[in-house]
Amino acid sequence: MRQRLLAALAALALPVPAMASGVIDNVNGIALDASGQVVRFRALLIDDEGKVEKLLPGRYQDPPRKKKLKKGESWPKGPDFKLDGAGKTLIPGLIDAHGHVMDMGLAFITLDLSDTGSLAEAQARIRAYAAANPARKWIIGTGWNQESWGLGRFPTAADLDAAVSDVPVWLEHADGHAGWANSLAMRAANVTATAKAPPGGRIEMAGGKPSGLFVDKAMDLIQKAAPPPAPKDRDIALEKAQQALLANGVTGIADMGTSIEDWQAFRRSADRGALRVRIISYALGLDNMVMIAGPEPTPWLYDDHLRMGGLNLVLDGALASRGAWLKTGYADAPGQRGMELIPSTQLRNMMSRAAMDNFQIAVDAVGDAANSELLDAITELGQTYKGDRRWRIEQAQIVDPSDLPRFGQNGIVASMQPGRAVADRRTATVRLGEARINGAYAWKAMLDNRVPLTFGSDVPTETPNPFVGMAVAMSREDGAGQPTGGWTPQQRVSFEAALDGYTRQAAFAGFAEKRFGSLIPGQRADFVIIDRDISVSRPADIRATQVLETWIGGKRVYMKGVKP
């Protein structure tokens, strides 16, 4: 199976010539201009470099031909191919401004617990996976969430031993900030009752010994013993991730936390012509940044498909595991405030080290204390590192309302994930209490403070489907339409802002706005043909949007119902 999949990576059986000019005619075209205003068009002209030549307000007309050619004249050249869009809606290719490409792909080839509704269901899934994969030396997986199970506590090694006790098992939480180990995994990692959590980590204890739950940097204690994915597994994972992204209309993604192993997989895919999705890469820490890019950001590679342009740091953990760093204690655990994963001086040193070589800085900050600390650091460093830096604050989930105006200073980009709001709604209310919700997932407040706002998924934590994200951004409701009218509805945004966040602003956030993102003439012809006009649809209907075709660089790379 692996050999067949790898052999198919280089091409898709979709009949569009390479490096050919063309026209996509008879479409309900919706794009954005340089200021984010909606532009309507009926035809899209693509030049022979795969770039947008022109957007036509009316149907395409072939170049007129004279009745008789003079000596030395030739008929005007028309496009190499034409596609009748049959009145379907065409929008710019969507860009996920914050995801984890390799983690997404690996979730497809390891144990996935994301759709389990109870501990018992998860245990049954783990037990079945172990039985179906008897040769595996470790069982690795992800996607569990005790809140989705209604468990009211964190799961333990004993819970996991009840499912599988004869093979080490290591399962990451859906948000990636906690891990769950069985007893054999802890034994393999030499984690005993005397184990100490590293700075920025927490080991949950029970009866004087580790319970099996490891938070943030404490996860390293188990991960160091677990076998890493082999290169061939990474290649397969990357291809599966691409297929899922393209099927959801995602033509570009900002990969947060790229390791050298991830980068090598990206390059291997691109070298054989199989990298279709555009990847804006942010390195996993300084070491990976230097190993991959060296003294400065890489150029755009493979016709604007890959670039290492920045550094990704993680300042705190997640709300679900009480790792988000808060200014005051958790409402449901008053003695806990979460954790600062990077001490203040070290944070500034790391940001400065990257900034001096002109790498862009993208820092994850979830809690209000983390966001305040990061705003302070950017204000300080902005005095030294001038120019267009586009300091990125990723997540920005819980912000002290007094700090919201500060996002409008120093050229900061707010990179937020709409899906987290509905996923975290109940958890956030329990963890924070009603009185501290005003600055939570505050998208409209960012726009009101004139902050460039871009949207992503944090995949695999949430679905990579950007239409779900748009619907949530516009409604603050989940898939069941709850809560009616939206959770803190004052933070809803318009359709234009939602589309902007997944297109033009997502490209701007990665210094790519001159290359792709808006279908402005001269940009790469990355676009999606969908089954409805989302500009006049209710959010609930936008959520149900189906992608019919995905095009990147003027080439069709996905068609619904056609296997790659």
N, C-alpha and C positions, 0 to 999 in steps of 0.2 A: 504493500500500500504506500509506504514512504517513497519508494522508488518511482511509482506512478505519479504521486503528487509532485515530487521534485522535478520530474521530467516535464510536468505541465506548467511550471512556474513562469517560463519565459514568454508565453504568448496566450492570448485569449482568442477563441475562434469567433471573432466578431468582424464582419466584413467592412473595414474601413481602411483605406490605404495609408501607409506611413508617409509623413511629411507631404501631405496633400492639402491643397486649398479646398474649401468647401463652404456650403451654406446650409444652415438649419432654418428651414422656411416654415411659415404657417404655424407659428407658436404664440402662445400668450406669454411674452417675455417680461420678466420682472427682474430688474437689476438695481444697483445703487450707483449714484454718481460720486464724485470725489468728496462731496460734503455729506453723503449719507442719505440723500433724497432719492426716492423711488423713481426709476426710469422705466417706461413701458416701451416695448418694441415687438415687431412681428417676425423679424428675421435676423439671424446672426451670421455674419460673414467671418470665416476663418482663413487666415493667410497660410502660405505653405511652410511657415515655421511653427504652426500650431498656436498662433496668437490671434486675439480678437482684432479683426480689421475694421469692422464697423457694425453698429447696431442700427437696423433699419426700422423706421416707424411703420412702414407698410410692407406688403409682400415683396419678395425678391423678383426682379425682372431681369431676364437675360440681356446681355449687352446688345444694343440694336445692330443689325447687320445691313450694310448698304446693298442695294440691288446688284451693283457691279463693282468689283474691286479694281482699283488702278494698279498699274505695274508696281511691284514691290510691296503692296499692301497685303495684310492678312486679316482674317476675321478677328475681332476682339476676343481675347481669351476669357472664358468663363471659368467657374469653379470646377475642380476635378471631381467633386461629388456633391450631390444634393440629397437632403433628407427632408421629407415632408413631415412636420411635427404633428399634423392632424389636429391642430388647435390646442395641443397639450401645453401645460405650463412649464416654462423653462426658467430656472433661477441659477444664480452663481453656485459653483461648487461650495459646499459647506466645510468649514474649518473648525475642528475641535481644538480649542485653545489650551486645553490641559488634559492630557491622557497619558497612559502608560502602555505603549504599544506592545512590548514584549510580555508584560504581565497579562495583558489581554489575550495574546496568542497562547501563552502557556496555560491559561485557564481553560482553553479549549481542549488541551491534551492531557490535563491532569484532573483530579477530582474536583468537581464544581458543586458547591452546596448553596449557591445563591438563590435557588428556588425552593429550598426546604422551609417548611412552615412550623416545624417543631423540633425539639431535641431528638425525639424518638424517630422522626423521619430522617434526620441527619444521620443518626446511628445506623439506621437500616441502609442508607445510601453508602456509608463508609464500609459497612460489612459486605455489601454486595460488590463494591469496587475491589475490595481485598480478595474476594473469592474469584473475581474475574481476571485478576492480575497477580497470580501467585508468584511470578518470578521477580516482582519488584522488591528491592531491598529496603526501600522506604515508600510510604504512601504520602504523597505531597498533594496538597489541595488548597482551596481558597473559597471565599464567598459566604462563610457562615456569619450570622448576626443574631445574637441572643435576644435583641429587641424584636426581631421578626418572629422569633419563637415564642414570645411572651414568657420567657423563662424567669425574669425577675432577678437574675444573677448571672455571673459568668460561668461557662461550662468548665469542668475540671478534668484532670487526667483520669479520674475514676469513671467519669461519663464516657470518655474515649476508650478506656480499657474494656468497658462493657461491650464495645463494638468490635475492637481489634486490640489484642494484647500481645500477639506474637511477632509483630512487625512494627518498627518505629513509625509513628504517624505524626505529621506536622501540618497543621492547617491554619492558614492566615485568615484573619477577620476580613470581612468585605471591604473595610476602609483601609486595610493594609497597615494598621497601626497596632495590631495585637496578633498574637499567635497562640495556638492551642496545641499542646503536646500530650501524647500519652506517656505512660511510665517508662516504656522502653526507649522512647525518643530522649527523655531526660537522662536515662541511664547512659545511652550512647554518647550524649553530650557532656557527661560527667557533672550534671547538675544535681546537687544534693541539698540537704537541709542547711548547709553552710554557705550555699551560693549567695553571692552579693550581686545586686543589679548594678550595671555600669551607670555612670552619670547620664541622665536623660532617659532612664529606663526604670521599669517597675516589675517586680516579680510578685504576683499575687500569692499569698501564703494561706495555708489551711492546716491547722494542727501543728504548727511549727515547721512545716516543710512546704516546698513549692507546690501550688495547687495544680499546675499545668498551664496556667495562663501567664503569658509574658507580654509586656506592653512596651512599645516603641523600641528603644535601643537594647532592652533586655532580650528582644527577639534574637539578637545576634548570638546569644548563648546556645540556642538550638540550631540556628541556621548554619553555623560554622561546621556542624556535624552532618548536616543533610547534604546529599550529593547534588551538585549544581547541574543544570540542564546541559546536555551534550550539544555541540554545535549543530548537529543534524536536527536535534529537537528544536533548537532555536529557529532554524530555517523553516521547519514545518509550522512552528508557532507563528512566525512572521507572516507567512502566506495566509494562514487562517485568519489572522487579525486583519490583513488587507481585504480579504474577501468580505468579512463582516463590515468593515468600514465602507467599502464601495457599495455594498448592498443598502447601506443607510444613507448614501449620498455624501459621504465624507470624502473629500478629495485631498485634504491636508490636515495634519495634526501636529500640535506641539508636544513632543515627547519629553516628559518631565522625568529626569533621573536616568539619563542614558549612560549605561556602563560601557566599558571597552568591548565587552562580549556582545552587547546589543549592537553597538556601532559596527562591529565586524560582520554581524548578520545583515545589517542594512546594506553594507557595501557588497557583500556576496550577492545579495538579491539584485542590487543595481547593476553589478558587473554582468550578470546573465540576462539583463533586460526585464527583470520581473518586478522591480520596484515601481509600482504605479502611484501609490499615495505619496504626496509630498510630506516630508518629515522635517519639522523645525526642531532641532535637537538641543536640549539643555542638559549639561553633563551632571552625573551623579557625583557631586563633590569636586573638589579641586584636583585630586589625583587623576580622575577620569578626564577632566577638562584638559589637563596638560598632556596626558597620554594620547588623547584623540586629536586635539587641535593644535597643541604646541603653544607657540608664543602669541597667537591671535586667533580670532574666529576663522573657521575655514571659509573658502569661497563657496558659492552655490555650486553644487555638483550635479551631474547627470541631468542637465537641462532643468535646473531648479527643482530637483526632487529631494535633495538632501543638503542640509547645512548644520554644522555645529556652531551655534552662535552665542551660547550663554551657559550660565551656571545655575543649577537648581539646588537650593538648600531647603531644609525642613526645620522650622523653628519650634514647632510644638506638635502634639499629637491630635487625636480625634475626640469628639464629645462622647461617643459611645463607650469608649474605654476610659473616660475621665482623664485623657491625656492632654486635652486642649488646655492651654495655659490661660487662666482667668485672673482678673484683678482681685476678686474676692472668691470665697469658697463655693463649691458646688452646692446647689440647693438641697440635693439629696445625699450629700456627703460633705458637710460643712468643714471638715478638717482637711479636705483635699482641694488644691487649686490647679491641678495638672502640672505639667513640667515644661521648663525651658530646656529644649534639647541642645541649644548652642548658647554658651555663656555670652554675655554682652560684648566683652572685649574680643572674644574669638569671632563672634558674628561680624563685627566691623572689620576685623583683620581679613577674614575670608572674602567678604564683599569687596574690600579694597584691593586685595590681591587679584581678583578677577577684573575689576573695573580698570585697573591701571593698564591692562592689556586689551581693553575695549571689549571685553565680554559683557553681554547683558546679564543682569542679575534678576533671577526669579525665585522668590522665597515664599514657601508655604507658611501661612499664619492663620490659624483657626480661631483661637480664643482672643478676647479683648486685650489681655495683657500682651500677648504675642504681637497683635497688630499695632499696639501702641509702641512697643519696643522697636518694631521694624520701622515704623514711621519716624521715630527718633533717629535711628541709624541712617535712614535715607536723608534726613534733614542735615545731619552732620557730614556725611560723605558727599552730599551735593555741593558743599562749599569747596571741595577739592576737585571733584570730577564733574566738570561742566559739560555743556553740550546736550545733545539729544540722547539721553541715556535710557529712557523708557523703563524706569525701575518697575518691575512687575511684583505685585503682591498677589500671590495665588491663594485661593480659597476666600480669604477675608470674610469668614462666616459670621463671627461674633465681634462686633465693633462697638466700643463705647460711643454713644451718640455724639459726645463732645469731640471725638477724633474724626468723625466723618468729613468735616470740611478740610482736614489735613490731607486727605487723599487727592484733593484738587491742587496740591502744591508739588513742586519739584518734578513735574512731568511723570507722575505715577500712573501706571496702568492697573486697573482692577480686573483681575482674571478670576471669574467666579463661575460656579457650577450650579445652574438652576435645579437640577435633579436632587441636589443635596437638601434643598429646603423641604421638599415634601417627604423625602426619606428620613430627615432628621426632626421633623416637626414635633412629634411626641417626645422624642428623646431630648430635644433642646428645651422643651417646656419643663420637663422633669429635672433636667440637669441645672437649668438656669432660673426657673421660676418665671411667672408671667411678667414681673416687673422689669426683667432684664432683656426682654425680647425686642425692644424697639430698634436696636442696632443690628439685628440678626438678618443675614441674607438680604442686605439693604440695597437692592439693585437700583431702584428709582432714586434713592438718596445719592448714589454715585453719579447718576446722570444730572441730578439737580446741582451737584457740586462741580459739574463740567469735567468729570473724570472719564477718560476713555475706558469704556466698559466692554469687555469681551467675555464670551461664554464658552464653556467646555463641559465635559462629562465626568472627568476623573475616572474614566474607564480603566480597569474593570470594576471599580466600585459601583458605578451606575451604568445604565445602558448607553451605548455609543450613539443611539438614535437622536440626532439633533432636533427632530421635529417634536419629540417628547420634551426636550429642553425648551424649545420655543413656546410650546403650549404652557409649560409651567411658568416660564418667565412672564407670560401674558396674563395668567390666571391665578397663580399661587394655589392651584388645586391639583390633587393627584389623579390617577387614572379613573377613579370612581367618582370624580367630581367633588371630592371632599378636601377641606371643609367648604361648604357652599359659600360662594362669594370670595373664597380665597383666604389663606392664612396671612395675617397682617397685609390686607389687600392694598394698603397705601404704597406698597413696594412693587406693585405690578408695573410692567412696562408695555409700551405700544408694540404693534406688529413690526413697525419699521425699526425700532430699537432692538427687538429680538433678532430680526434677520441681520441687522448690522453687526450685532455681537457675534454671530456665527460666520460672518463673511469679511466685510471691510475691516472692522475693528480687530478681528482675529489675525488678519494679515498684518495690520499695523502693529499689533502687539509683538510680532516676531520680525519686524523690520522687513516685511515682504510685500508691502502695499504697492510697490511699483512693479511687482512681478505677477501677482495673482490676487484674487479675492473679490473683485467687483465687476468683472467683465468690461472694464474701461478699455477702449482701443489701445493696443500695445501690450496688454496683459496676456498671460497664458489663457487659452480658451478652456477653462475648467468650468463645467456646468452640469446641471442635473435636470432631467425631465421627470416630472412627477404627475400624479393622477388627479390633482385638484389645484384650484387657485387658492393658495394659502393666504393671499392678501385680503380675501373676503370671507374666510372661513372662521368659524368659532374655534377657540383653542382646543376644545375636545375633538373637533374634526381635524385640526392640524396634527394632533397627536397620532391620528390614524393614517396619515399620509403614506402612500406607497411610492417608492422610487422605481421608475420604469427604466431609466437609463442613466448611467454616469459616464461623463466624458472628462478626460484630463489631457491637456495639451492638444486639443482638437482631435483626439482619438477616443473612440468608444471603448471603455474598459469594463463595463458591466451592463448587462441587459437582463431584466427580470425574466426568470424562467430559462435562461441559457446558462448552462454550467461552464465554468472556466476550464 
